[in-house]
């Protein structure tokens, strides 16, 4: 939890997880101190909560980790590869020892039906029987003007067209039944199915794309007619889900290529004065994005990898490159992410400060992404100045 994270929880799913156990983890009165990151809220809870509540939480966490590890690994490696069965046994033992009333027969902890892992890309929330879904950014950007003009027919048609174009871009085939051949599993999902359960999932994504194919064909061969808004939004949501599922995989080679390009960009500057001139106002990012296609899925994958591997205590150049990476994916950073960076050490083993560029990075964020700057970070910037 060194970077402020807890497992794969988002802020919302973290709060929901505790809420399912009737615990308000963000209650500063009940659980004071430490800070607002998920890791710090966990520490505050451990310190102030009753043994019974901590025992319940630990048991629930063990159940959650086990379920996530046993789920099919659709994109990349299985969940939490660093957490072993030995760790889970220790967690459950601590839970049993804390909960003295259930030492012999501890009751299993069951989460309520509203608790679920955080979404990998687009967000969705449920209030009673109403669902609010964030349309995939690339779909929305493509059809935004149609929606604003209430041209729902073309909004739907263009969203479906974009899904099929992306499928062709990934596999070379536009028709779903051809694109989802076994030879293309690596291109779409990153690997062949590990078992029959995962094969069923792959087939499900295939048939979802086939429905897009046939629905789009129906509209392409009939005169354009005004669609009812509610129906159109359901159609667009279907396109968003389909697009989401076929673009989540990002190959290690793609990430490596981006990292090498950033490294080469840093080396291209002859002196630090020239570098910081471009770094402080983000000019290098603008130029970089013109030569490299940074998709939503790639941006999110890069953020996840880079934020979990931040080390400001190696060298000036190393810190500069880390900050260039984070500046490239600044759109994905949260205020909590940024606050967490300020807690990281910057002195190397010899006591030399290697945090060159951190202040300039924070100033850039405050100027170009002010919604991501908390009062904590804003105060830190002012203090440094």
N, C-alpha and C positions, 0 to 999 in steps of 0.2 A: 504493500500500500504506500510505498515511498513517494509516488507521484500524485497522491491524492485520490487515486482510483480504488474501487473495491470490485474485484472480479470484472464482469462485463456490464455492470449496472450503469444506466444513465441516471441523472438526478431523479427523474420521475419514477423509474422502475425501482430505484433504491428506496425511495419514500414508500412506494406501493408495497414493496417486500416487507418492510417493517409494519406498514399499516395493516397488512394481512394478519399480523400477530398482535394487533391492537396496541401498537407502539408508535408514538409520534417522535421519530428520531430527530427532527429539526426543532424540537421543543428546547429552547435554550435555558429555560428555567429548570426543567427536569434533568436535563443533561448539559450542564454548562461547561464552557471552556474549550480549548484546543483550536477551534476554527470551523469554517463552513464547508470544507471539502468533504467528500463522502468518507474518506479514510479518517478524517478528524472527527466527524460525527460518530463514526463507529467507535473510536477511542473514547469519546465523551460518554457514549452509551455504556461501554464496558466499565468505565470508572464509576458511574453514578447509578446504574440500574440495579435492581435486585438480582440476586443469584438465580432466582426462578426465571426472570425474563431473559437474562443472559443465556441460561441453559436452553430455553426455548429457541432463541435466535440461533445459537450454534447448531442445534439439531436441524433447524430449517435450512441453514446454510449448507450443512453436509448433504441434506437431501437434494438441494438445488444443484450443488456441484456434481453430485453423482448423476443426476438426471441429464445435465448438460454434457457431461463426459460420455454418457451412453448414447446420446442422440447422434444420428448420422452426421458426419462431417461433410457438409455440402460444399462449403467454400473453404479451402485451405485445410489446416490441421485440425484435429479434434480439439474441443474446448479444454482449456487449462491443462496443457500437457505437463506442466511443472508440478501439479498437485497429484500426489500418488495416493494409493489406497492406505498407505501408512499414515499419511496426513489426515485422511478422513477418519481413520480409526482414532487418532489422537483427539480430533475435534469432538467426536462422539463420546470419548472417555471423559473429556473435560465437562461436557454437557451433563453426563450422568453424575459425575462427582459434585457438580454444583447443585443439581436438583435432588436434594436429599430425600424428598418424598417419593421419588421414583427411581431410587437406586436399583431396585430389583427388577422392576418392570417399567421402564420409562415409556411414556406414551408417545407415539409418533406424532410429529408436527405436520399438519396438512395446511397448505396455503389455500386461500380462497380463490374463487374462479377468476377474480379480476387481476391476479398477479401473473405477469408474463415477462420474459426477457426483453431487453431493449431491442427495438427494431434495428436492423443492420444499416438501413439507409433511410427511406422515407418514414416519417412519423405518423402515428395514428392514435387518436384518443377516443374513448367511449364515454358518453354521458347519457345514462338511461338507455333509450333505444336509438340514440343518434350517434353516428360515427363521423368524426372530422378527420379527413385524410389529407396529408400533404402530398400533392401531386409531384411526381419526380421532376426535379428541376429542369432537365433537358426536354421533357415532354411539355412542361408548362411554358418554358421560354419559346417553344415552337408554336404553340397554339394560343398564346396570351391575347393577341390582338383579335382573334376570332371570338374568344370568350367575351372580351370587352365589348365587341360589336354585336354580341348575342347571335353570332352566326354559328349555331351549335352543330349544324350538319358538317361544315368544313372543319370545325374544331375536332369532331370525332374522326372524320376521315383522315385528317392530317396526323392525328395522334397514332392511328393505326398504321398509317404509311411510315411513320418514323420507327415504329417497332419493327416492321418488316425490313426497313432499310438497315437498321442496326443488326438484325439477324443475318442479313446478307454480308454486312461488313465483318462480322465475326466469323462466319462459316463459309462464305462464298455462295450460300444458297438463301433465297428469299422465302421459299415455301417451307413451312414448318416441318412437314413430313420428310423433307429432304435434308433440311438443316440439322435436325435432331437424330442423325444417324450415329451409330456407335463411334464412328471415326471422328466425330466432331465433339464428343463429350469433353475431351481435354480442352478444346477451344472455349466451350461455353461454361463448364463447371470447374475446370482445372484438373480433373482426374476422371477416370472411369468409376462407375458406382462400386462402392465397397461391398454392398450386399443387396438383397432383394428389396429391402425397405428403401434404400437410397435409389435403387433402380425405379421403384414406383414413383418416387419424388421426381426424378428426371422425366419420366413419362408424363407426370402431371404437368410439368412446365411445358413439355412438348404439346400436349393437348390444349393447354391454355393458349399457346401461340397459334395452334390450328384454329381455335375459335376466333382469334383476331383475324386470321387469314380469311375465313369464310364470311365473317361479318363485314370485313372490309370489301370483299368481292361483291357482296350484296349491294353495298352502297355505291361501289364504283360502276355498277351496271344498271343503276336506276337514276332517274332525274333527281337533282338536288331538291330536297324538300326540307322545310323547317322542322327541326326536331324539338320535341318538348324538352325544356331545360333539365328537368330532373332525370329523365332517361339519358340525356346526353352526358350528364355528369357521371352516371353509373358506367356508361361506355368508356369515358375517359379514364375513370378509376381502374377499369380493367386493363386498359392500355398501359397505365402507369405501373401496375403490378407486374405485368408481363415484361415491360422494359427493365424494371428493377431486377427481376429474377435472372435476366440474361446478361446483365452488365455488372453483376457483383464481383465476379472473379477478375482479379488483376494478377497477371503473371509476375513472378519474381524478376524475370528478365526486364519487364517494363519498368519496374521500380528501380532496378539497377541502372538502367539507361538514364532515368531522370536524375539519379544521384550522381552519376558520372558527369552529366551535363552541368549540374550545379557546381560540382568541384572544378570543372574546366572553366566555368564562368568566373569563379572566385580567383583562379590563377591568372585569368586574362587581365586583371587589373595590375598595373605596374606599381602602384603605391596605395597606401591605405586612405589617403586623402580622396583620391578618385573613387575608391570603393565606397567609402561612407557617403559621398555625395549622391551616389546612385542608390545606396541602401536606405538612407534616411527617408527619401521620398518615394521609394518603391519603384523607381524607374526601371531597375534591372528586372523586376517581376513582370512589368508590362511588356518589356522587350522579349523576355523569356517565353511568355505565354503565346506570343505571336509565332514562335518557332516550334513550340511543343504543345500538343493537344492534351490538355489536362481535363479529363472527364470528371464527372461527379464521383463515380466509383473510384477512380484513381486518386482523386483528391482525398477522399475519406480513408482509403487504404494507406496513403502516404502519411496522413495525419496520425493514424493509429500507430504506425510503425515508428515514425520519427519522434512523437511525443513520449513514447515509452523507452526511448534510447537517448535521452538528453543527458549530456555530460559537459558541464561548463568548466571542468577543472583539468583539462588536458593541455590546451594551448590556445593562444589567440586565434590562430587560423581555424582550429577545430571548432571553437565557439562561433566564429563568424559563419562557418558553413552550416552549423546546426541552426543558427538564427535565420539564415537564408532559406533553409528548408521550411522552417515554421512560418516565415513570411509568405512563402509560396502558398501555403495552405491556411492562411490566416482566417479565411472565411469559415473554416470548420472549427476553429478554436472557440472555447467558451471562456467566460470570465473566470471560472474555476480552474481551467487549464492554465490560464495566464498567471493567476495568483500562485499556483503551484510552482511555476518556474522561479518565482522570487525566493522560494524556500530552499532551492538547491544550492549546494556549496559551489564556490567559484575558485577556491585556492587549491593549487596543486600540492604534491607531497613535500615540496620545498617551501610552502607558505606563500608562493607567488600568486597573485590574483590573475586569473585567466578569463575573466568575464567581459572581455572587450566586446562592445556592441549591444549589450543587454539594454542599456538605457536608450540607445537610439532605436532599438526594436520596439520598446514600450512606447516611446514617443510617436513612432510611426503608427502603432495600433491606436493610440489615443486620437491621432489626427484623422486616420482613414477608416477606423472601425471603432468609433467611440462607444458603441453599444456593448462592446466586449470588455471594456475597462471598468473594473469595480472601483469602489472608493479606496480599497486597500492599495491597488496598483497605482491609482491616481495620486494618492498621498506619497507613495514611494517615489514616483517620478518627480514630484515637486520637491521632495527632500533631497534627491540627488542633484537637482538643479540649484 
